[in-house]
């Protein structure tokens, strides 16, 4: 990978120790997958509270999740009244 020996060592160590996968920033998934050549699943976290999103994106997602939860509650209330 272009990110140097330290990042490659992380992936090499994950392969060596047989980890279930290597979790990396989303923008590096394609490169990492090419580097490990199928020897290790690559995963990423999208929208994780401590992840790589800006504060404004996190606030936006929180608002959308709150709206979604209100809709789910409404649907469940309707189902339970049947």
N, C-alpha and C positions, 0 to 999 in steps of 0.2 A: 504494500500500500504506500501511497505517497506520504503518509503521516509519520513515517520514520520507524526506526527499529523498536521503539518503545511500544507502539501500537501493534506492530507485528508480533512482538514478544507476548503481548497480552493474548492475541489469538493463538499463537503457538502453544502457550501454557494451557489455554482452555482445551486445545486438542490433546495435549500431553496428559492432562489430568482427567480427561473424559467428562468434562462438564456437559450438562444437558444442552446448553447453548451459550453464545456470547451475546450479551445485551449491549448495544452500542447506539450512538446517536443516529437518528433516521437518515441523515444526509450521507452517512458512510456505509449504509447497508450494502449497496451494490458493489463497492470496492472490496469490502470485507468478504462478501460472498465469493467474489472472484479469487481473492487471496487464499481462502481456506479450501477451495476446490471441492466442495461437497463433504469435507471431512468433519464439519461442525455446523450445526444449525445456527443461523444468525437471527437474532431478534432485536426488536427495538421497542421503545415505549413512546406512545404518542399521546400528548395531552396529560402526561403525568404531572401532578401538582408541583413537583420540584424539578420538572423537566426543562426543556429547551425553549419553551414558549415565552413570549414577552408577557409582562403583567397585563397589558390591555387584552391580549388573546385569552389569558386565563380568566379575566373578569367576564369577557364575552361568553366563554364556554360555561362558566358557572351560571350565568343568567339563562342560557339555553337549557342547561341541565335542570335548573329549577322549574322552568316552564314544562319541560318534558315530564318531570316528576308529578306536577300538578295534573297533567293529562293522564298519566298512569293511575293516579289516585282516583280520578273521576271515572275512568273505565272500570277499575276494580269495584268502586262503589256501586256502579250500575250492575255489574255481574253479581255482586253479593245480594242485591235487592231482588233478584229474579227468583 
